[in-house]
Amino acid sequence: MTTRVALVGGSGKLGSIIREVVDGMDGFEVVAVLGSSSDLAELDGADLVIDASTPAVSIDVVRAAIERGAQVLVGTSGWSAERVALVRPLVEAAGTGAVFIPNFSLGSVLGTALAAAAARFFPSVEIVETHRDTKIDSPSGTAVRTAELIAAARETPVDAPFVDQRARGQQVASVPVHSLRRPGVVARQETILSGPGESLSLVHDTIDPAAAYAPGIRIAVEAATGVRGVVVGLENFIDIGIGTPRPAAAEPVDDGATVAGQAARATGA
């Protein structure tokens, strides 16, 4: 049986990579590719909707897919735990599945898992993430996910002095996150864990997105067809040999709500 796939954002950087990967997979057929001017009615008839759009429209895509009873795979950035909580009841009521992947890179997933595993041994943790200057959202979805897993692994918030100062970054789950947007880079994340007399830095660099993301995309696409309920993170479908903590269920935050202050949890990653 062939799984009919509708791809939203298929002309973008990530969408183009996803399209090439899915076209090469047995048992999957891309039946619709939606762009910024497309009507979401074009999702009709799809078994699996893959969203690689933009943070502003992603939630509408997910809701439209759920309403049609389709499985959903979301690669769009901007889905913090609070935002995922907005659609969780819809997914459960529909009896379908929605998979949210902050990063398709296996190296990035491993780096995040290592950071979460190490976080309980260090009182101070900060994240510096760097992306190309055309990335419209910050912090990145990967940084938000890393911070959420770090918080889930700890019994207390991280030590983060002077967070009332804007230069100290945005706190996500008590972890200061600093976002750099500059030309000449694809993606880089450094998690810095510090304690008395020592520091541990975990760095992941994306050099070739197509090569880095393809294995994870294949894993996620195949897994998304059989998921029920909401699943966040590629680590749920691979055995990386490191126990990954599960964040507590977040309360929904209205998509249009304004979150003030540097200490706010991120709602648009």
Secondary structure per residue as TSV (DSSP state, phi and psi in degrees):
chain	resnum	aa	ss	phi	psi
A	1	M	-	360.0	132.6
A	2	T	-	-91.9	132.3
A	3	T	E	-86.7	121.5
A	4	R	E	-84.5	124.4
A	5	V	E	-113.3	131.5
A	6	A	E	-108.7	126.1
A	7	L	E	-110.2	119.2
A	8	V	E	-99.9	128.2
A	9	G	T	84.2	30.2
A	10	G	T	-68.9	-14.8
A	11	S	T	-95.3	-4.6
A	12	G	S	-79.9	178.1
A	13	K	H	-60.3	-53.7
A	14	L	H	-68.8	-42.3
A	15	G	H	-59.0	-38.9
A	16	S	H	-65.0	-39.1
A	17	I	H	-66.2	-44.4
A	18	I	H	-60.7	-43.2
A	19	R	H	-59.2	-45.7
A	20	E	H	-63.8	-40.7
A	21	V	H	-66.0	-48.7
A	22	V	H	-64.6	-37.3
A	23	D	H	-60.6	-26.0
A	24	G	T	-93.6	3.1
A	25	M	S	-97.5	134.2
A	26	D	T	-70.7	139.8
A	27	G	T	87.0	4.5
A	28	F	E	-129.0	140.6
A	29	E	E	-136.2	124.5
A	30	V	E	-78.2	112.2
A	31	V	E	-102.1	-12.9
A	32	A	E	-154.6	136.4
A	33	V	E	-123.8	116.3
A	34	L	E	-103.4	140.5
A	35	G	-	-116.5	-166.7
A	36	S	T	-65.2	-26.2
A	37	S	T	-97.7	4.4
A	38	S	-	-79.2	153.7
A	39	D	-	-90.9	135.3
A	40	L	G	-66.0	-10.1
A	41	A	G	-63.1	-18.9
A	42	E	G	-68.9	-8.1
A	43	L	G	-76.6	-13.6
A	44	D	T	-55.1	132.9
A	45	G	T	90.0	-7.2
A	46	A	-	-81.3	140.8
A	47	D	S	-85.0	-32.8
A	48	L	E	-134.7	126.4
A	49	V	E	-105.6	123.3
A	50	I	E	-106.7	122.8
A	51	D	E	-105.0	115.4
A	52	A	-	-129.7	42.2
A	53	S	S	-88.3	-130.2
A	54	T	-	-125.5	157.7
A	55	P	H	-56.5	-31.2
A	56	A	H	-68.2	-33.5
A	57	V	H	-109.7	-8.8
A	58	S	H	-58.1	-41.9
A	59	I	H	-65.3	-32.9
A	60	D	H	-68.4	-37.9
A	61	V	H	-63.2	-46.1
A	62	V	H	-63.1	-45.3
A	63	R	H	-62.1	-41.6
A	64	A	H	-64.4	-38.9
A	65	A	H	-65.7	-43.9
A	66	I	H	-62.5	-42.4
A	67	E	H	-58.7	-29.3
A	68	R	T	-91.6	3.3
A	69	G	T	75.1	17.7
A	70	A	-	-90.1	152.8
A	71	Q	E	-71.8	152.6
A	72	V	E	-130.5	135.8
A	73	L	E	-124.7	119.0
A	74	V	E	-111.0	119.4
A	75	G	-	-109.1	-2.6
A	76	T	-	-69.4	138.4
A	77	S	S	-72.6	164.3
A	78	G	-	106.5	8.0
A	79	W	-	-107.1	89.8
A	80	S	-	-79.2	174.0
A	81	A	H	-59.3	-38.3
A	82	E	H	-66.2	-37.2
A	83	R	H	-72.9	-38.6
A	84	V	H	-59.9	-36.8
A	85	A	H	-61.9	-23.2
A	86	L	H	-65.5	-34.6
A	87	V	H	-102.5	-10.1
A	88	R	H	-54.7	-47.8
A	89	P	H	-61.4	-33.7
A	90	L	H	-66.8	-41.6
A	91	V	H	-64.3	-45.3
A	92	E	H	-65.2	-39.0
A	93	A	H	-67.5	-33.8
A	94	A	H	-80.8	-17.3
A	95	G	T	73.0	22.9
A	96	T	-	-106.9	-163.6
A	97	G	E	-135.8	145.9
A	98	A	E	-134.0	125.1
A	99	V	E	-113.1	126.8
A	100	F	E	-113.0	121.2
A	101	I	-	-116.9	103.3
A	102	P	S	-63.3	-30.4
A	103	N	-	-155.3	129.1
A	104	F	-	-83.5	-8.9
A	105	S	-	-73.6	127.3
A	106	L	H	-64.1	-36.8
A	107	G	H	-63.9	-39.6
A	108	S	H	-65.7	-42.4
A	109	V	H	-60.9	-42.6
A	110	L	H	-65.9	-41.4
A	111	G	H	-61.2	-41.0
A	112	T	H	-65.3	-42.5
A	113	A	H	-63.7	-40.7
A	114	L	H	-63.4	-40.6
A	115	A	H	-63.3	-42.6
A	116	A	H	-66.1	-38.9
A	117	A	H	-66.7	-35.0
A	118	A	H	-83.5	-18.9
A	119	A	H	-61.4	-31.4
A	120	R	T	-74.3	-9.7
A	121	F	T	-95.7	-7.2
A	122	F	-	-128.3	133.0
A	123	P	S	-72.5	-27.5
A	124	S	E	-116.5	130.9
A	125	V	E	-139.8	131.6
A	126	E	E	-137.9	152.8
A	127	I	E	-122.6	132.9
A	128	V	E	-119.0	116.2
A	129	E	E	-117.6	140.1
A	130	T	E	-127.4	132.2
A	131	H	E	-137.6	169.5
A	132	R	-	-58.6	157.3
A	133	D	T	-71.7	-7.3
A	134	T	T	-91.7	-5.8
A	135	K	-	-71.7	124.1
A	136	I	-	-89.2	-12.8
A	137	D	-	-118.2	152.8
A	138	S	S	-155.8	147.9
A	139	P	S	-63.9	167.0
A	140	S	-	-69.6	157.5
A	141	G	H	-61.2	-34.6
A	142	T	H	-65.4	-41.7
A	143	A	H	-65.3	-40.6
A	144	V	H	-63.0	-45.3
A	145	R	H	-62.3	-42.5
A	146	T	H	-60.7	-45.5
A	147	A	H	-63.2	-41.1
A	148	E	H	-63.6	-41.0
A	149	L	H	-71.2	-34.6
A	150	I	H	-61.3	-45.6
A	151	A	H	-63.0	-38.8
A	152	A	H	-66.7	-27.1
A	153	A	H	-81.9	-14.4
A	154	R	-	-106.2	155.0
A	155	E	S	-89.6	-19.2
A	156	T	S	-132.8	157.6
A	157	P	-	-62.1	157.6
A	158	V	-	-71.9	156.0
A	159	D	-	-75.8	120.3
A	160	A	-	-142.2	89.6
A	161	P	T	-72.7	150.9
A	162	F	T	60.9	35.9
A	163	V	T	-74.2	-6.4
A	164	D	T	-74.2	-12.6
A	165	Q	S	-88.8	132.0
A	166	R	G	-59.5	-32.8
A	167	A	G	-69.1	-10.3
A	168	R	G	-83.6	4.8
A	169	G	-	86.7	-175.2
A	170	Q	E	-102.3	130.5
A	171	Q	E	-79.0	127.9
A	172	V	E	-122.7	113.2
A	173	A	T	54.6	38.3
A	174	S	T	80.6	-4.4
A	175	V	E	-95.1	121.8
A	176	P	E	-66.7	129.6
A	177	V	E	-121.1	130.2
A	178	H	E	-116.4	127.2
A	179	S	E	-111.3	127.4
A	180	L	E	-110.2	136.2
A	181	R	E	-127.3	111.2
A	182	R	-	-151.7	155.2
A	183	P	T	-72.2	161.9
A	184	G	T	83.1	12.7
A	185	V	-	-138.6	149.4
A	186	V	S	-94.7	-69.4
A	187	A	E	-160.0	139.7
A	188	R	E	-150.6	135.9
A	189	Q	E	-133.8	132.9
A	190	E	E	-123.1	123.9
A	191	T	E	-105.6	121.6
A	192	I	E	-110.4	116.6
A	193	L	E	-110.7	128.2
A	194	S	E	-130.6	143.7
A	195	G	E	-144.5	-177.5
A	196	P	T	-56.9	115.9
A	197	G	T	78.1	6.6
A	198	E	E	-158.5	162.8
A	199	S	E	-148.3	143.0
A	200	L	E	-124.5	124.8
A	201	S	E	-114.4	130.6
A	202	L	E	-115.2	117.9
A	203	V	E	-120.8	133.3
A	204	H	E	-125.6	130.4
A	205	D	E	-117.1	131.3
A	206	T	E	-95.9	121.7
A	207	I	S	-105.7	-45.6
A	208	D	-	-126.8	98.0
A	209	P	H	-56.4	-42.5
A	210	A	H	-60.5	-46.1
A	211	A	H	-69.8	-37.5
A	212	A	H	-72.4	-37.6
A	213	Y	H	-87.2	-26.4
A	214	A	H	-54.9	-49.5
A	215	P	H	-59.4	-41.8
A	216	G	H	-67.9	-35.7
A	217	I	H	-62.9	-44.9
A	218	R	H	-60.4	-43.6
A	219	I	H	-61.5	-46.2
A	220	A	H	-67.8	-41.4
A	221	V	H	-62.4	-46.4
A	222	E	H	-64.4	-40.4
A	223	A	H	-70.8	-34.9
A	224	A	H	-63.9	-23.5
A	225	T	T	-70.3	-23.3
A	226	G	T	-113.4	4.2
A	227	V	-	-76.4	143.9
A	228	R	-	-122.6	135.5
A	229	G	E	84.2	-163.8
A	230	V	E	-104.8	132.4
A	231	V	E	-128.6	130.9
A	232	V	E	-118.3	120.9
A	233	G	-	105.6	133.4
A	234	L	G	-65.5	-23.1
A	235	E	G	-62.2	-17.0
A	236	N	G	-72.8	-14.8
A	237	F	G	-114.2	2.8
A	238	I	S	-134.8	151.1
A	239	D	-	-98.3	102.3
A	240	I	-	-98.2	2.4
A	241	G	S	76.4	12.7
A	242	I	S	-129.6	125.2
A	243	G	-	-65.1	124.8
A	244	T	-	-103.4	125.1
A	245	P	-	-66.4	154.2
A	246	R	-	-106.4	119.1
A	247	P	-	-62.5	147.5
A	248	A	-	-63.2	148.7
A	249	A	-	-59.5	129.8
A	250	A	-	-88.8	154.0
A	251	E	-	-79.0	143.1
A	252	P	-	-62.0	143.0
A	253	V	-	-119.6	123.6
A	254	D	-	-50.7	136.2
A	255	D	T	-60.8	-28.9
A	256	G	T	-96.9	6.3
A	257	A	-	-70.0	147.0
A	258	T	-	-94.4	127.9
A	259	V	-	-107.8	116.3
A	260	A	-	-100.9	151.7
A	261	G	S	92.7	152.7
A	262	Q	T	-72.3	-18.9
A	263	A	T	-92.5	4.4
A	264	A	S	-70.9	147.2
A	265	R	-	-72.0	144.0
A	266	A	-	-71.7	135.3
A	267	T	S	-111.1	-11.6
A	268	G	-	-136.1	97.2
A	269	A	-	-94.2	360.0
